[in-house]
C-alpha cells in the first residue's frame, strides 16, 4: 500500500467511497432496467428472475426477499405476478411447512438468459473505456471491502439476519 501523502484527501476519498459505490450500483441497475423495458420487464420483475437463475436448488421465499431487499408481503405480490406469467413456481417447504420454496421455470430461465444478455451489454457499454487490468484491480478492492464487512459481522456475533 502506498502511504497517504494527503491525509485530508485520503479521508475525503474514504468518506465518499460507499456513497459513490451505492450511486454506481443504482445507475447500473437503472441502465439495465431501461434496456429491459423494451421486453416488458421492470426492475421489480427481472431482479427475482435473475437471482433465482443462479440458484441450483429452490430458494426459500424469505431468503429471496432478503437478497432483493424486499419486505415479505411485497415479494409475495411480485411472485404472484411472476407465477401467473409462468416464470416461477412456489411449493411448500417440506422441512418447514410454514415456508415456501421458489423455483425458476424453463420459461423463467429464458427470461433470465435475456436479462443476462442485456446486463452483459450494459456492462460492456459502461466499462468500454476501462481496461481489464483496471477492472481486475477494482474487483480486488471490492473483494477486500466485502471481506472486511464480513469480518466485522463475524466479530460482532454473526449475521443476525441468518438467525431468524
Residue frames as qw, qx, qy, qz and C-alpha x, y, z in Angstrom:
[[0.000, 0.889, 0.458, 0.000, 0.00, 0.00, 0.00],
 [0.392, 0.453, -0.045, 0.799, 1.21, 3.46, -0.70],
 [0.246, -0.366, -0.515, 0.735, 1.40, 5.98, 2.14],
 [0.078, 0.867, 0.483, 0.090, -1.20, 8.73, 2.39],
 [0.427, 0.107, -0.014, 0.898, 0.65, 11.89, 1.39],
 [0.238, -0.285, -0.074, -0.925, -2.54, 13.93, 1.70],
 [0.021, -0.185, -0.909, 0.374, -4.45, 12.64, 4.75],
 [0.377, 0.384, 0.301, -0.787, -7.34, 15.04, 4.20],
 [0.523, 0.339, -0.494, -0.606, -7.75, 13.90, 0.61],
 [0.281, 0.053, -0.958, -0.003, -7.50, 10.26, 1.65],
 [0.152, 0.264, 0.730, -0.612, -10.15, 10.91, 4.28],
 [0.487, 0.406, -0.007, -0.774, -12.46, 12.56, 1.72],
 [0.448, 0.260, -0.757, -0.398, -11.91, 9.66, -0.68],
 [0.150, -0.087, -0.957, 0.234, -12.79, 7.14, 2.01],
 [0.272, 0.300, 0.490, -0.772, -15.77, 9.19, 3.15],
 [0.569, 0.427, -0.090, -0.697, -17.36, 9.20, -0.29],
 [0.074, 0.248, -0.930, -0.261, -16.35, 5.68, -1.37],
 [0.196, 0.297, 0.910, -0.214, -19.52, 3.97, -0.09],
 [0.362, 0.640, 0.255, -0.628, -21.73, 6.75, -1.40],
 [0.315, 0.554, -0.523, -0.566, -20.19, 6.50, -4.87],
 [0.019, -0.081, 0.990, 0.110, -20.40, 2.71, -4.81],
 [0.288, 0.464, 0.751, -0.372, -24.10, 2.83, -3.92],
 [0.357, 0.674, -0.015, -0.646, -24.73, 5.53, -6.54],
 [0.191, 0.411, -0.764, -0.459, -22.97, 3.48, -9.22],
 [0.147, 0.146, 0.976, -0.061, -24.98, 0.38, -8.31],
 [0.351, 0.609, 0.502, -0.503, -28.20, 2.39, -8.67],
 [0.310, 0.648, -0.337, -0.609, -27.09, 3.87, -12.01],
 [0.025, 0.243, -0.929, -0.277, -26.09, 0.41, -13.26],
 [0.246, 0.346, 0.880, -0.213, -29.48, -1.06, -12.31],
 [0.365, 0.683, 0.215, -0.596, -31.30, 1.85, -13.98],
 [0.214, 0.520, -0.620, -0.547, -29.34, 1.24, -17.19],
 [0.035, 0.022, 0.993, 0.112, -30.27, -2.45, -17.18],
 [0.268, 0.511, 0.684, -0.447, -33.86, -1.59, -16.27],
 [0.330, 0.642, -0.099, -0.685, -34.14, 0.93, -19.13],
 [0.210, 0.355, -0.791, -0.453, -32.87, -1.62, -21.65],
 [0.044, 0.143, 0.987, -0.065, -35.17, -4.37, -20.34],
 [0.375, 0.440, 0.387, -0.719, -38.29, -2.21, -20.55],
 [0.409, 0.380, -0.524, -0.644, -38.26, -2.87, -24.30],
 [0.363, 0.017, -0.922, -0.133, -39.02, -6.50, -23.39],
 [0.601, -0.522, -0.330, -0.507, -41.79, -5.66, -20.91],
 [0.729, -0.289, -0.494, 0.377, -39.63, -6.25, -17.85],
 [0.183, -0.894, 0.100, -0.397, -39.21, -3.88, -14.93],
 [0.096, 0.534, -0.702, 0.462, -36.68, -3.78, -12.13],
 [0.635, -0.229, 0.490, -0.551, -39.26, -5.48, -9.92],
 [0.942, 0.185, 0.094, -0.263, -39.79, -8.36, -12.35],
 [0.724, 0.535, -0.417, 0.122, -36.30, -9.03, -13.73],
 [0.058, -0.641, 0.653, -0.399, -34.32, -8.99, -10.48],
 [0.746, -0.240, 0.527, -0.329, -36.01, -12.00, -8.82],
 [0.923, 0.379, 0.015, -0.064, -35.69, -13.99, -12.05],
 [0.422, 0.724, -0.482, 0.256, -32.02, -13.03, -12.28],
 [0.323, -0.537, 0.669, -0.400, -31.35, -14.13, -8.67],
 [0.866, -0.028, 0.396, -0.304, -33.32, -17.36, -8.96],
 [0.809, 0.540, -0.230, -0.047, -31.46, -18.32, -12.10],
 [0.205, 0.648, -0.673, 0.292, -28.21, -18.54, -10.10],
 [0.563, -0.319, 0.629, -0.431, -29.72, -20.94, -7.58],
 [0.295, 0.187, -0.901, -0.257, -29.34, -24.61, -8.41],
 [0.182, -0.345, -0.900, 0.194, -31.99, -25.52, -5.83],
 [0.199, -0.781, -0.459, -0.374, -35.30, -23.90, -4.87],
 [0.227, 0.249, -0.367, 0.867, -34.84, -20.81, -2.71],
 [0.169, -0.577, -0.695, 0.394, -36.83, -20.00, 0.41],
 [0.091, 0.836, 0.379, 0.385, -39.10, -17.04, -0.16],
 [0.427, -0.886, -0.043, 0.172, -37.65, -15.29, 2.92],
 [0.631, -0.326, 0.339, 0.617, -34.10, -15.69, 1.58],
 [0.388, 0.484, 0.482, 0.619, -35.13, -14.31, -1.80],
 [0.138, -0.938, -0.281, -0.152, -36.80, -11.32, -0.11],
 [0.553, -0.722, 0.136, 0.393, -33.61, -10.66, 1.86],
 [0.608, -0.002, 0.447, 0.657, -31.44, -10.94, -1.29],
 [0.215, 0.601, 0.469, 0.611, -33.64, -8.43, -3.08],
 [0.111, -0.078, -0.363, 0.922, -34.00, -6.12, -0.04],
 [0.422, -0.328, -0.420, -0.734, -37.78, -6.50, -0.18],
 [0.471, -0.158, 0.583, -0.643, -40.34, -6.93, 2.55],
 [0.248, 0.075, 0.966, 0.028, -42.05, -10.33, 2.50],
 [0.439, 0.606, 0.555, -0.364, -45.54, -9.00, 1.57],
 [0.312, 0.745, -0.273, -0.522, -44.10, -7.08, -1.39],
 [0.010, -0.357, 0.887, 0.292, -42.31, -10.19, -2.61],
 [0.393, 0.280, 0.857, -0.179, -45.47, -12.30, -2.28],
 [0.466, 0.731, 0.231, -0.442, -47.36, -9.90, -4.59],
 [0.209, 0.689, -0.559, -0.411, -44.46, -9.87, -7.04],
 [0.178, -0.175, 0.962, 0.110, -44.20, -13.68, -7.05],
 [0.524, 0.482, 0.610, -0.348, -47.95, -13.85, -7.73],
 [0.452, 0.772, -0.140, -0.424, -47.31, -11.88, -10.94],
 [0.095, 0.570, -0.781, -0.239, -44.25, -13.93, -11.92],
 [0.380, 0.032, 0.918, -0.113, -46.07, -17.19, -11.24],
 [0.575, 0.607, 0.396, -0.381, -49.02, -16.14, -13.42],
 [0.394, 0.764, -0.382, -0.341, -46.57, -15.35, -16.23],
 [0.990, 0.121, -0.066, 0.013, -45.09, -18.83, -15.85],
 [0.355, 0.735, -0.475, 0.328, -41.63, -17.66, -14.76],
 [0.023, -0.361, 0.792, -0.492, -41.60, -19.17, -11.25],
 [0.697, -0.363, -0.555, -0.271, -43.35, -21.81, -9.16],
 [0.242, -0.505, 0.558, -0.612, -43.83, -21.90, -5.39],
 [0.745, -0.176, -0.636, -0.098, -44.11, -25.02, -3.29],
 [0.644, -0.719, 0.114, -0.235, -44.37, -25.69, 0.42],
 [0.217, 0.593, -0.736, 0.246, -41.02, -26.44, 2.04],
 [0.834, -0.212, -0.496, -0.120, -41.25, -29.99, 3.38],
 [0.544, 0.030, -0.552, 0.631, -38.62, -29.20, 6.05],
 [0.017, -0.286, -0.420, 0.861, -40.58, -26.19, 7.31],
 [0.161, 0.552, 0.782, 0.239, -44.21, -26.21, 6.22],
 [0.027, -0.846, -0.281, 0.452, -44.54, -22.51, 7.10],
 [0.140, -0.590, 0.416, 0.677, -42.04, -21.66, 4.37],
 [0.760, 0.607, 0.178, -0.152, -42.43, -21.53, 0.61],
 [0.552, -0.282, 0.528, 0.580, -39.74, -22.56, -1.83],
 [0.469, 0.784, -0.001, -0.406, -39.44, -20.62, -5.08],
 [0.630, -0.081, 0.616, 0.467, -38.05, -22.17, -8.26],
 [0.258, 0.546, -0.313, -0.733, -37.49, -20.73, -11.69],
 [0.817, 0.351, 0.436, -0.141, -39.25, -22.44, -14.61],
 [0.621, 0.130, 0.491, 0.597, -37.83, -23.12, -18.07],
 [0.210, 0.829, 0.349, 0.383, -39.72, -20.07, -19.33],
 [0.376, -0.920, 0.042, 0.106, -38.20, -18.10, -16.45],
 [0.683, -0.334, 0.385, 0.522, -34.75, -19.36, -17.46],
 [0.485, 0.528, 0.429, 0.549, -35.35, -18.00, -20.97],
 [0.085, -0.962, -0.143, -0.216, -36.17, -14.61, -19.45],
 [0.617, -0.703, 0.206, 0.289, -33.08, -14.90, -17.23],
 [0.691, 0.084, 0.399, 0.597, -30.95, -15.53, -20.33],
 [0.234, 0.792, 0.298, 0.479, -32.35, -12.34, -21.86],
 [0.388, -0.921, 0.007, -0.014, -31.65, -10.43, -18.64],
 [0.732, -0.410, 0.300, 0.454, -28.07, -11.77, -18.60],
 [0.572, 0.401, 0.382, 0.605, -27.55, -10.77, -22.23],
 [0.013, 0.906, 0.188, 0.379, -28.84, -7.25, -21.58],
 [0.575, -0.797, 0.109, 0.149, -26.77, -6.97, -18.37],
 [0.744, -0.117, 0.336, 0.565, -23.68, -8.04, -20.34],
 [0.381, 0.646, 0.323, 0.577, -24.43, -5.39, -22.98],
 [0.256, -0.947, -0.065, -0.182, -24.81, -2.72, -20.30],
 [0.727, -0.558, 0.210, 0.342, -21.56, -3.87, -18.67],
 [0.663, 0.207, 0.346, 0.631, -19.71, -3.66, -21.99],
 [0.153, 0.822, 0.258, 0.484, -21.14, -0.20, -22.65],
 [0.404, -0.908, 0.006, -0.113, -20.32, 1.18, -19.19],
 [0.690, -0.556, 0.343, 0.313, -16.83, -0.33, -18.97],
 [0.746, 0.622, 0.122, 0.203, -15.81, 0.33, -22.57],
 [0.283, 0.832, -0.284, 0.383, -13.13, 2.84, -21.55],
 [0.570, -0.647, 0.465, -0.199, -11.84, 0.79, -18.60],
 [0.417, 0.466, -0.776, -0.075, -9.00, -1.68, -19.13],
 [0.853, -0.193, -0.478, -0.083, -9.19, -5.29, -17.99],
 [0.519, 0.090, -0.541, 0.656, -6.33, -4.57, -15.58],
 [0.174, -0.272, 0.232, -0.918, -8.25, -1.66, -14.03],
 [0.754, -0.271, -0.245, -0.546, -11.36, -3.81, -13.66],
 [0.800, -0.071, -0.557, 0.212, -9.34, -6.58, -12.01],
 [0.273, 0.163, -0.470, 0.824, -7.80, -4.08, -9.58],
 [0.435, -0.285, 0.037, -0.853, -11.24, -2.64, -8.81],
 [0.841, -0.214, -0.410, -0.281, -12.65, -6.12, -8.20],
 [0.629, 0.037, -0.590, 0.504, -9.75, -6.81, -5.85],
 [0.041, -0.211, 0.341, -0.915, -10.57, -3.68, -3.84],
 [0.659, -0.244, -0.143, -0.697, -14.27, -4.57, -3.75],
 [0.809, -0.099, -0.578, 0.035, -13.40, -8.10, -2.58],
 [0.405, 0.073, -0.569, 0.712, -11.32, -6.68, 0.30],
 [0.298, -0.216, 0.171, -0.914, -14.06, -4.26, 1.32],
 [0.787, -0.194, -0.343, -0.474, -16.66, -7.05, 1.21],
 [0.724, -0.038, -0.621, 0.298, -14.36, -9.29, 3.28],
 [0.122, 0.168, -0.459, 0.864, -13.90, -6.50, 5.85],
 [0.569, -0.234, -0.030, -0.788, -17.69, -6.22, 6.14],
 [0.853, -0.127, -0.481, -0.159, -17.98, -9.98, 6.61],
 [0.535, 0.087, -0.608, 0.581, -15.20, -9.96, 9.21],
 [0.171, -0.244, 0.295, -0.908, -16.97, -7.17, 11.08],
 [0.759, -0.221, -0.205, -0.578, -20.25, -9.14, 11.12],
 [0.808, -0.027, -0.570, 0.148, -18.38, -12.21, 12.34],
 [0.306, 0.204, -0.527, 0.766, -16.71, -10.18, 15.09],
 [0.348, -0.195, 0.259, -0.879, -19.99, -8.81, 16.42],
 [0.497, 0.003, 0.752, -0.432, -21.59, -12.21, 16.69],
 [0.333, 0.222, 0.873, 0.279, -22.53, -13.38, 13.25],
 [0.170, -0.163, -0.451, -0.861, -25.05, -12.33, 10.67],
 [0.300, 0.137, 0.634, -0.700, -28.13, -11.69, 12.80],
 [0.624, 0.259, -0.190, -0.712, -30.41, -11.96, 9.75],
 [0.555, 0.188, -0.791, -0.180, -29.46, -15.60, 9.36],
 [0.062, 0.047, -0.859, 0.506, -30.54, -16.31, 12.96],
 [0.544, 0.008, 0.119, -0.830, -34.27, -15.84, 12.41]]
